Amino acid sequence: MDDSTSIGETALSKPRPEQTGTAQRPITVLIVASAGAFLANLGLFIVNIALPNIRQGFGGTDIGAVSWVLNAYTLVFAALLTPAGRLADRYGRRRLYLIGVMTFTVASAACAAAVSIPLLIAFRAVQAVGAALMISTSLALVFAAFPPAKRGTAAGSWAAINALAATTGPPVGGLLADASWRWVFLINVPVGVVILLVGSRRLTESKTLAAGIPDVLGAVLLAFGVGALTWSFVDGPALGWTHGAVLTAFGVTILSLAWVTWRSTRHPAPVLDLQALRVPSFSLACAAMLLFSAGFGAMIFGNVLFLTGIWHTSTGTAGLMSIPGALAVVATSPIGGRLTQRLGPGMVIAAGGIVFTLGVGWWLWHLDSAENFLGALLPGLLLTGVGIGLLMPSTNGVPGLVLSESRWGTGSSMINAARQVGIGLGTAFTVTLYGGDATLAGFQRGWLFIAATSAATVMIGFAIMRHEKTSATESP
């Protein structure tokens, strides 16, 4: 049986990962492993709400420069996810997970001490190294602890715990940032220490002896290419799209990504697992995650700017206003995981995209400069939250459903890499749509972009459904 295994089948002919240590309780692994993923995602949501305060703290730095506090994190995060997954598969998921927690914790303290935007961006890149190690190992540890019949539900619970980052990040980040933006980084330190103490005692090692040495150069090229494209979106409007530097950046993007693809056809442990991408459901899930996350990144970056810039709320108030949407994600994610296990990911991805698009459409129709939380903002928050809660678990659960066990680490890493690249590109493109200082017209352009990406995700969900039906028909 190869990696084209249909939905719901398990590649039993593949060698199982080597496991060491004593037997582990699946629920304990789920909590401890999800906690690190929670911390990595908190690094995005809690900082996003603090961007206006960071901008003020460094003398009103322009919005494009401040956006790199997010972009540096998401791009390094994305580029290292697959290599980190391969390292974990080869040298041990528990080991790499704990190294990631330690790196993230130390880098968080360094971010809090940063004295300039360039230093803060540099420390954020180091923080992203730790986040990549945690995310690439977290879901693989969960998959290894649960039997096949329960992996979809486990992925839904994993997504729900991660969604707590979206719940706690904005309100906690807003309140902390009102005191000082440095606290949004310091809050990671005690959480990281607790994960290290518990994880070192409760997690059992697992690895795949056949995993190869990862393509580090390929990871660098991926980060370089996506970073050049992101820079083009951020600085292109100011310099002009025909400016030599912007055209050069586009050229660098094309050459870098082409080189990564070429290396991935020859390297024994490539940054892009092209063999896994030959599984239609998996490649389509990666595309869905990339497109949806571009809109999601635009939304989380834009909403806080809308609330603080158009409605003139405080950062703390903006964080509190975002709670209902995040709670909707938490409440819906376990349902999304169970539906994925029963119906397959395609239908759930399509349903999540439709609900999310309806929420963004509500904002386009009702949001304006007059503050109206209950009638204009809240319905859109609830609809987009439900859409996220359906869509994220269904895409995150695809590697455990359609790939062989030896590819869980790289498969989940590629899904999450698509997510991070999408968030980075969506954030950068939103800066372009806003045209510098955000206006209501700029936000409306942003919502149209978000609606377009989520609508495209719906179409991909339908494509996955068609493949599922074909696979079921062809199965013996």
C-alpha positions as CSV (number, residue, x, y, z in Angstrom):
1,M,0.0,0.0,0.0
2,D,1.5,3.4,-0.9
3,D,0.8,7.0,0.1
4,S,-2.2,7.2,-2.2
5,T,-4.2,5.4,0.5
6,S,-7.8,6.6,0.4
7,I,-9.5,8.5,3.2
8,G,-9.9,6.5,6.3
9,E,-7.4,3.8,5.3
10,T,-4.2,3.3,7.3
11,A,-0.9,2.4,5.7
12,L,-0.3,-0.7,7.9
13,S,2.4,-2.0,5.6
14,K,4.6,0.9,6.5
15,P,7.1,0.4,9.4
16,R,5.9,1.9,12.6
17,P,8.0,4.5,14.3
18,E,10.5,3.4,16.9
19,Q,9.2,4.1,20.4
20,T,11.1,4.2,23.6
21,G,10.1,4.6,27.2
22,T,7.1,3.5,29.1
23,A,3.5,3.4,27.9
24,Q,1.9,6.8,27.8
25,R,-1.7,7.9,28.3
26,P,-3.1,9.4,25.1
27,I,-5.0,12.2,26.9
28,T,-1.8,13.2,28.7
29,V,0.1,13.4,25.5
30,L,-2.7,15.4,23.9
31,I,-2.7,18.0,26.7
32,V,1.1,18.3,27.0
33,A,1.8,18.3,23.2
34,S,-1.1,20.7,22.5
35,A,0.2,23.1,25.2
36,G,3.4,23.8,23.1
37,A,1.3,24.3,20.0
38,F,-0.9,26.7,22.1
39,L,2.2,28.6,23.1
40,A,3.4,28.9,19.4
41,N,0.0,30.2,18.3
42,L,-0.2,32.5,21.3
43,G,3.0,34.1,19.9
44,L,0.9,35.2,16.9
45,F,-2.4,36.2,18.5
46,I,-1.1,37.9,21.6
47,V,1.4,40.0,19.6
48,N,-1.1,40.9,16.8
49,I,-3.3,42.7,19.3
50,A,-0.2,44.6,20.7
51,L,1.0,45.9,17.3
52,P,-0.4,49.4,17.8
53,N,1.3,49.7,21.2
54,I,4.6,48.4,19.7
55,R,4.3,51.0,17.0
56,Q,3.8,53.7,19.6
57,G,6.6,52.4,21.8
58,F,9.1,52.8,19.0
59,G,8.1,56.4,18.0
60,G,5.2,55.7,15.6
61,T,7.1,53.4,13.2
62,D,5.1,53.0,10.0
63,I,2.7,50.2,9.6
64,G,4.8,48.4,7.0
65,A,7.8,48.1,9.3
66,V,5.7,47.0,12.3
67,S,4.1,44.3,10.2
68,W,7.5,42.6,10.1
69,V,7.2,41.8,13.8
70,L,4.5,39.4,12.6
71,N,6.0,38.5,9.2
72,A,9.4,37.5,10.6
73,Y,7.7,35.1,12.9
74,T,5.4,33.6,10.3
75,L,7.9,33.2,7.5
76,V,10.7,31.6,9.6
77,F,8.1,29.5,11.2
78,A,6.8,28.3,7.9
79,A,10.2,27.7,6.3
80,L,11.5,25.5,9.2
81,L,8.4,23.4,9.8
82,T,9.1,20.7,7.4
83,P,12.9,20.4,8.2
84,A,11.9,20.4,11.9
85,G,9.4,17.7,11.2
86,R,12.1,15.6,9.5
87,L,14.6,16.2,12.3
88,A,11.9,15.1,14.8
89,D,11.1,12.0,12.8
90,R,14.8,11.0,12.7
91,Y,16.1,12.1,16.1
92,G,13.0,12.0,18.3
93,R,9.8,14.0,18.5
94,R,9.9,14.3,22.2
95,R,13.5,15.6,22.1
96,L,12.9,18.2,19.4
97,Y,9.6,19.2,21.1
98,L,11.3,20.0,24.4
99,I,14.2,21.8,22.6
100,G,11.6,23.9,20.8
101,V,9.9,24.9,24.0
102,M,13.2,25.9,25.5
103,T,14.2,28.0,22.5
104,F,10.8,29.7,22.4
105,T,10.9,30.5,26.1
106,V,14.4,32.1,26.0
107,A,13.6,34.0,22.8
108,S,10.4,35.4,24.4
109,A,12.5,36.9,27.2
110,A,14.8,38.4,24.6
111,C,11.9,39.9,22.7
112,A,10.7,41.6,25.9
113,A,14.2,43.2,26.3
114,A,14.5,44.4,22.7
115,V,15.5,48.1,22.4
116,S,14.7,48.6,18.7
117,I,12.4,47.3,16.0
118,P,15.3,45.5,14.1
119,L,16.3,43.7,17.3
120,L,12.7,42.8,18.1
121,I,12.3,41.4,14.6
122,A,15.5,39.4,15.0
123,F,14.4,37.9,18.3
124,R,11.0,37.1,16.8
125,A,12.8,35.0,14.1
126,V,14.6,33.0,16.9
127,Q,11.3,32.6,18.6
128,A,9.9,31.2,15.4
129,V,12.6,28.5,15.4
130,G,11.2,27.3,18.7
131,A,7.7,27.5,17.5
132,A,8.5,25.5,14.4
133,L,10.0,22.7,16.5
134,M,7.0,22.6,18.8
135,I,4.3,22.6,16.0
136,S,6.1,20.1,13.8
137,T,6.3,17.6,16.6
138,S,3.1,18.4,18.5
139,L,0.5,16.8,16.2
140,A,2.8,13.9,15.3
141,L,3.1,13.1,19.0
142,V,-0.7,13.1,19.2
143,F,-1.1,10.9,16.1
144,A,1.4,8.4,17.6
145,A,-0.5,8.2,20.9
146,F,-4.0,7.6,19.4
147,P,-5.4,4.7,17.4
148,P,-6.5,5.4,13.8
149,A,-10.2,5.5,14.6
150,K,-9.7,8.3,17.1
151,R,-7.1,10.5,15.2
152,G,-9.7,12.8,13.6
153,T,-11.3,13.5,17.0
154,A,-7.9,13.9,18.6
155,A,-7.0,16.4,15.8
156,G,-10.2,18.3,16.6
157,S,-9.3,18.5,20.3
158,W,-5.8,19.6,19.4
159,A,-7.2,22.3,17.3
160,A,-9.6,23.4,20.1
161,I,-6.8,23.7,22.6
162,N,-4.8,25.7,20.0
163,A,-7.9,27.9,19.5
164,L,-7.6,28.9,23.2
165,A,-4.6,30.9,21.9
166,A,-7.1,32.9,19.8
167,T,-9.3,33.2,22.9
168,T,-6.8,34.2,25.5
169,G,-4.4,36.1,23.1
170,P,-6.4,39.2,22.2
171,P,-7.9,40.0,25.6
172,V,-4.8,39.1,27.6
173,G,-2.5,40.7,25.1
174,G,-4.7,43.9,25.0
175,L,-4.6,44.3,28.8
176,L,-0.9,43.5,29.0
177,A,-0.1,45.9,26.1
178,D,-2.0,48.7,27.8
179,A,0.6,48.4,30.6
180,S,3.6,47.6,28.4
181,W,3.9,45.7,25.1
182,R,6.9,43.9,26.6
183,W,4.5,41.9,28.9
184,V,3.0,40.2,25.9
185,F,6.4,38.4,25.5
186,L,7.2,37.9,29.2
187,I,3.9,36.0,29.7
188,N,5.3,33.1,27.6
189,V,8.1,32.4,30.0
190,P,6.2,30.8,32.9
191,V,4.1,28.8,30.5
192,G,7.2,27.5,28.7
193,V,8.8,26.5,32.0
194,V,5.7,24.5,33.0
195,I,5.6,22.7,29.7
196,L,9.3,21.8,30.0
197,L,8.8,20.4,33.5
198,V,5.7,18.3,32.7
199,G,6.8,17.3,29.2
200,S,10.2,16.0,30.3
201,R,8.3,13.6,32.6
202,R,5.2,12.6,30.7
203,L,6.1,12.4,27.0
204,T,7.4,9.1,25.5
205,E,10.0,9.3,22.7
206,S,9.0,8.2,19.2
207,K,10.9,8.4,15.9
208,T,11.2,6.9,12.5
209,L,14.7,5.4,11.8
210,A,14.2,5.8,8.0
211,A,13.9,9.6,8.2
212,G,16.7,11.5,6.4
213,I,18.8,14.6,7.2
214,P,16.6,17.5,6.2
215,D,17.4,19.9,3.4
216,V,18.4,23.0,5.4
217,L,19.4,24.9,2.2
218,G,16.0,24.3,0.8
219,A,14.4,25.7,4.0
220,V,16.6,28.9,3.6
221,L,15.6,29.2,0.0
222,L,11.9,28.9,0.9
223,A,12.2,31.6,3.6
224,F,14.1,33.8,1.2
225,G,11.6,33.4,-1.6
226,V,8.5,33.9,0.4
227,G,10.2,36.8,2.4
228,A,11.0,38.5,-0.9
229,L,7.4,38.2,-2.0
230,T,6.2,39.5,1.3
231,W,8.6,42.5,1.1
232,S,7.2,43.3,-2.3
233,F,3.7,43.4,-1.0
234,V,4.7,45.6,1.9
235,D,6.9,48.1,0.2
236,G,5.7,47.9,-3.4
237,P,3.0,50.6,-3.1
238,A,5.4,53.1,-1.7
239,L,8.2,52.4,-4.2
240,G,6.0,51.7,-7.2
241,W,5.4,48.3,-8.7
242,T,7.8,48.9,-11.6
243,H,10.6,50.0,-9.2
244,G,13.9,48.0,-9.8
245,A,14.0,46.7,-6.2
246,V,10.4,45.5,-6.4
247,L,10.9,43.7,-9.7
248,T,14.1,42.2,-8.4
249,A,12.3,40.9,-5.3
250,F,9.6,39.2,-7.6
251,G,12.5,37.7,-9.6
252,V,14.1,36.4,-6.4
253,T,10.8,34.8,-5.4
254,I,10.4,33.0,-8.7
255,L,14.0,31.7,-8.7
256,S,14.1,30.7,-5.1
257,L,10.8,28.8,-5.2
258,A,11.8,27.1,-8.4
259,W,15.1,26.1,-6.9
260,V,13.4,24.7,-3.8
261,T,11.1,22.6,-6.0
262,W,14.0,21.3,-8.1
263,R,16.0,20.4,-5.0
264,S,12.9,18.7,-3.6
265,T,13.0,16.3,-6.6
266,R,16.6,15.2,-5.8
267,H,17.2,15.6,-2.0
268,P,16.5,12.5,0.1
269,A,14.7,14.6,2.8
270,P,13.4,17.6,0.9
271,V,11.8,20.7,2.3
272,L,8.8,19.9,0.1
273,D,7.7,16.2,0.3
274,L,6.7,15.9,-3.3
275,Q,5.7,12.2,-2.8
276,A,3.2,13.2,-0.1
277,L,1.9,16.0,-2.4
278,R,1.0,13.3,-5.0
279,V,-1.8,12.2,-2.6
280,P,-4.6,14.4,-4.0
281,S,-6.5,14.9,-0.7
282,F,-3.2,16.0,1.0
283,S,-2.1,18.4,-1.8
284,L,-5.6,19.9,-1.9
285,A,-5.7,20.3,1.9
286,C,-2.3,22.2,1.7
287,A,-3.8,24.5,-1.0
288,A,-6.9,25.1,1.1
289,M,-4.9,25.9,4.2
290,L,-2.7,28.3,2.2
291,L,-5.6,30.2,0.7
292,F,-7.7,30.3,3.8
293,S,-4.8,31.3,6.0
294,A,-4.1,34.3,3.7
295,G,-7.6,35.6,4.4
296,F,-7.3,34.6,8.1
297,G,-4.0,36.5,8.4
298,A,-5.6,39.5,6.8
299,M,-8.4,39.3,9.2
300,I,-6.5,39.1,12.5
301,F,-4.1,41.8,11.3
302,G,-6.9,44.1,10.1
303,N,-9.5,43.7,12.8
304,V,-7.3,45.2,15.6
305,L,-6.3,48.1,13.3
306,F,-10.0,48.6,12.4
307,L,-11.1,48.7,16.1
308,T,-8.3,51.0,17.3
309,G,-8.0,53.1,14.1
310,I,-11.6,53.5,12.9
311,W,-13.6,52.9,16.1
312,H,-10.8,54.4,18.2
313,T,-11.1,51.8,21.0
314,S,-8.2,51.0,23.3
315,T,-6.1,48.0,22.7
316,G,-7.6,46.3,25.8
317,T,-11.1,47.0,24.6
318,A,-10.3,45.6,21.1
319,G,-9.1,42.4,22.7
320,L,-12.2,42.0,24.7
321,M,-14.4,42.6,21.7
322,S,-12.7,39.7,19.9
323,I,-13.5,37.1,22.6
324,P,-16.9,35.9,21.1
325,G,-15.3,34.9,17.8
326,A,-12.5,33.1,19.5
327,L,-15.0,31.3,21.8
328,A,-16.9,30.2,18.7
329,V,-13.7,28.6,17.4
330,V,-13.1,26.7,20.6
331,A,-16.7,25.5,20.8
332,T,-16.8,24.4,17.1
333,S,-13.3,22.8,16.7
334,P,-14.2,19.5,18.5
335,I,-17.3,19.2,16.3
336,G,-15.2,19.9,13.2
337,G,-12.9,17.0,14.2
338,R,-15.7,14.6,14.7
339,L,-17.4,15.6,11.5
340,T,-14.1,15.1,9.6
341,Q,-13.8,11.6,11.0
342,R,-17.4,10.7,9.9
343,L,-17.8,12.6,6.7
344,G,-14.3,13.1,5.4
345,P,-12.4,16.5,5.3
346,G,-13.8,17.8,2.0
347,M,-17.3,18.4,3.1
348,V,-16.2,20.0,6.4
349,I,-13.7,22.3,4.7
350,A,-16.4,23.4,2.2
351,A,-18.9,24.0,5.0
352,G,-16.4,25.9,7.1
353,G,-15.4,28.1,4.2
354,I,-19.0,28.9,3.4
355,V,-19.8,30.0,7.0
356,F,-16.6,32.0,7.2
357,T,-17.4,33.8,3.9
358,L,-20.9,34.7,5.3
359,G,-19.2,36.3,8.3
360,V,-16.9,38.4,6.2
361,G,-19.9,39.3,4.0
362,W,-21.8,40.5,7.1
363,W,-18.9,42.9,7.9
364,L,-18.8,44.2,4.3
365,W,-22.5,45.0,4.5
366,H,-22.7,46.4,8.1
367,L,-19.4,47.7,9.4
368,D,-18.7,51.4,9.0
369,S,-17.1,54.2,11.1
370,A,-20.0,54.2,13.6
371,E,-19.3,51.9,16.5
372,N,-21.9,49.1,16.6
373,F,-20.6,46.0,18.3
374,L,-23.8,44.0,18.8
375,G,-25.4,44.7,15.4
376,A,-22.4,45.0,13.1
377,L,-19.2,43.3,14.5
378,L,-20.5,40.5,16.7
379,P,-22.5,38.5,14.1
380,G,-19.5,38.5,11.8
381,L,-17.2,37.4,14.6
382,L,-19.5,34.4,15.5
383,L,-19.8,33.3,11.9
384,T,-16.1,33.5,11.1
385,G,-15.3,31.8,14.4
386,V,-17.6,28.9,13.5
387,G,-16.0,28.7,10.0
388,I,-12.5,28.5,11.5
389,G,-13.6,25.9,14.0
390,L,-14.9,23.7,11.2
391,L,-12.1,24.3,8.7
392,M,-8.9,24.1,10.7
393,P,-9.4,20.7,12.4
394,S,-10.5,19.2,9.0
395,T,-7.3,20.3,7.2
396,N,-5.0,19.6,10.2
397,G,-6.4,16.1,10.4
398,V,-5.7,15.2,6.8
399,P,-2.1,13.9,7.3
400,G,-3.2,11.4,9.9
401,L,-6.0,10.1,7.6
402,V,-4.3,9.8,4.2
403,L,-0.5,9.6,4.7
404,S,1.6,6.7,6.0
405,E,2.7,6.8,9.6
406,S,6.3,7.5,8.5
407,R,5.1,10.8,7.0
408,W,3.0,12.2,9.8
409,G,5.7,14.6,11.0
410,T,6.5,16.0,7.5
411,G,2.8,15.9,6.5
412,S,1.6,17.9,9.5
413,S,4.6,20.2,9.1
414,M,3.7,21.0,5.5
415,I,0.0,21.7,6.4
416,N,1.2,24.1,9.1
417,A,3.8,25.6,6.8
418,A,1.1,26.4,4.3
419,R,-0.8,28.0,7.2
420,Q,2.1,30.2,8.2
421,V,3.0,31.2,4.6
422,G,-0.6,32.1,4.1
423,I,-0.8,34.2,7.2
424,G,2.4,36.1,6.3
425,L,1.3,36.7,2.7
426,G,-2.2,37.7,3.8
427,T,-0.8,40.2,6.3
428,A,1.6,41.7,3.8
429,F,-1.1,41.9,1.1
430,T,-3.4,43.6,3.6
431,V,-0.8,46.3,4.1
432,T,-0.9,46.9,0.4
433,L,-4.7,47.1,0.3
434,Y,-4.7,49.6,3.2
435,G,-2.2,51.9,1.5
436,G,-0.3,52.9,4.6
437,D,-2.6,54.5,7.1
438,A,-5.8,52.4,7.2
439,T,-9.1,53.9,6.1
440,L,-12.6,52.5,6.0
441,A,-12.2,52.0,2.2
442,G,-9.0,50.1,2.8
443,F,-10.7,47.8,5.3
444,Q,-13.5,47.2,2.8
445,R,-10.9,46.2,0.2
446,G,-9.4,43.9,2.8
447,W,-12.7,42.2,3.6
448,L,-13.2,41.6,-0.2
449,F,-9.8,39.9,-0.3
450,I,-10.7,37.8,2.7
451,A,-14.0,36.8,1.1
452,A,-12.3,35.8,-2.1
453,T,-9.8,33.6,-0.4
454,S,-12.4,31.8,1.7
455,A,-14.7,31.3,-1.4
456,A,-11.7,29.7,-3.2
457,T,-11.2,27.4,-0.2
458,V,-14.8,26.3,-0.5
459,M,-14.1,25.2,-4.1
460,I,-11.1,23.2,-3.0
461,G,-13.3,21.5,-0.3
462,F,-15.7,20.4,-3.1
463,A,-12.7,19.1,-5.1
464,I,-11.6,17.0,-2.1
465,M,-15.1,15.7,-1.8
466,R,-15.1,14.6,-5.5
467,H,-11.7,12.8,-4.9
468,E,-13.1,11.1,-1.8
469,K,-16.0,9.7,-3.8
470,T,-13.7,8.5,-6.6
471,S,-11.5,6.8,-4.1
472,A,-14.4,5.1,-2.4
473,T,-15.7,3.9,-5.8
474,E,-12.3,2.5,-6.8
475,S,-11.5,0.8,-3.4
476,P,-11.7,-3.0,-3.5
